Amino acid sequence: MIASLVLAAALSNAAPSQTASDLLIPASQPREAVAILNCLVKDDGHLTACTVEGESAPELGVGDAALKMAAQFQVDLLGPDGKSRAGSYVQVPVRIRIR
């Protein structure tokens, strides 16, 4: 009974801008981890021979996860200078949201 009164008082004293749905948002927001891959561009734009150049949270294994996904990545063959990227290395940032 006392706990329910305290909860009721806390809810009634909440700032007027808060709604019930605001109270359901988790206190911790999702984290974002980043890995930077260095990959060779194939003739079709797919990436190969990728290595992890850096990662923000090595203990989370973000680099390994990015490497596993890299085979599915495809880049535009023409770079900003209008030249083909095929046969060159590119850096690929991979952001992973962790909940």
C-alpha angles and dihedrals in degrees: 000000000000091000091053091050091051091049092048091050092049092051094046091049093050117119111274092238091065119092129195090260090055089059091056095059110109115251092232117063120214115279122230121215125190133206124187114213127195108209140174115236114228124213091264094050096256118129128243140167092036122178130185108251095180143336135199097223112025092174089065095057094236092146092055091048091050091051091053091052096044094084087067095052122101126185132201107268094219114073125210089271091057094249125124116263093203110125094017131104122246133188114237121194113209118195119196122189113216120200 
